[in-house]
Amino acid sequence: MGTAIDMAFGGATLAACPLSALVLSFAFYGFCGWAWESTVCAMLNHGRFANSGFLLGPCCPIYGVGGIACWLLLRGIPDASSQFVAAALVCSVIEYSVGVLLEKTTGARFWDYSHLPFNLHGRICLYWACAFGLGALCICRLVEPALLGLLGHLPVLILRLSAFIVAVTMMVDALCSLASWRRLSDQLERVRADLADRINESLADASDSVLERIPDSAIDSVAQTHIRGRAVNAWLAELGDAALDALREKASMPTFISDGARGLALAARRVADAAPSVPRPSLTRLRTGKRMSRPVPSVSLSRRDLRFFNAFPRLRINRYEGVIRATDLRDRARELFRR
């Protein structure tokens, strides 16, 4: 055990600072960011505490990355105003880059500043750039020197052991969080595919005026379930509220069940919902009233899987946004966390 810790965190230094101290500093800033997001920001968004961030534990890694990056890159700048501007730029670059990376890898946007002035593609904005710059200024001039001084009083073995435990814990947390995200995506994919397959039954009694709202791309040019499901999702995302309400009166949608430790039910009743679109030949069957009988499926999602909707108020999973909107899953997930 001691050998592994020494190999991981002993001896290695960055900018004359032990790697173990940097790991603990990273965790500290990640915790501070989590506390800020879960209390102040959550109160503004939800009116209550909310466990924020992608990880299950009390840590927002992007804050850790920003804090350490600013300390390593900017601590030598003597002028406070120059340091503030540089910190705002560094934090903005990090936030924008992480936002793009997450969108490319997960297909989701976890934060969106489009509602704020002076934003760039909704990923960064002037307001938060200034806030992060001010925070980084405090880190470079006050917090990190004090934190390193405090850690310097700890025995070396305790310092390395603590850093090792923190690093392992965060890696395990990251793996568990990624698994939860994968389960959520897989279940939403099932719903999307099911919606595409169920058009014959779910729109059997829909009026012609509603059917006419279905774009040709969602009816004629779909030969595969996955492609058809994507067309359905896009149509649902753009459908007007009135048309969506009309569909909800005609269609049945999956029930979402939370099967977590407490067995909480998320929308135990059928979600009045909509399911649109597939092959043009089926429209004849739709209008003649023929329909296939198939039970409404239930989708098992744990409280841990659904926490992303609570943790990120502006979360948008682009590839499933239409399905989420049609099933009202976002609001139902948040209701679960208000209990």
WOGIJO-V88477 format. One record per run of one state. SS is the DSSP state (H for helix, E for strand, C for the rest). FROM is the first residue (numbers start at 1). TO is the last residue. If there is no record, write none. Layout:
BEGIN
SS_FROM_TO, SS_FROM_TO
END
This chain:
BEGIN
C_1_1, H_2_9, C_10_12, E_13_14, C_15_16, E_17_18, H_19_45, C_46_60, H_61_74, C_75_79, H_80_106, C_107_107, E_108_109, C_110_118, E_119_120, C_121_123, E_124_125, H_126_151, C_152_155, H_156_197, C_198_198, H_199_202, C_203_207, H_208_211, C_212_215, H_216_218, C_219_224, H_225_238, C_239_240, H_241_248, C_249_250, E_251_252, C_253_254, E_255_258, C_259_271, E_272_273, C_274_280, H_281_287, C_288_297, E_298_301, C_302_302, H_303_311, C_312_315, E_316_317, H_318_327, C_328_328, H_329_338, C_339_339
END
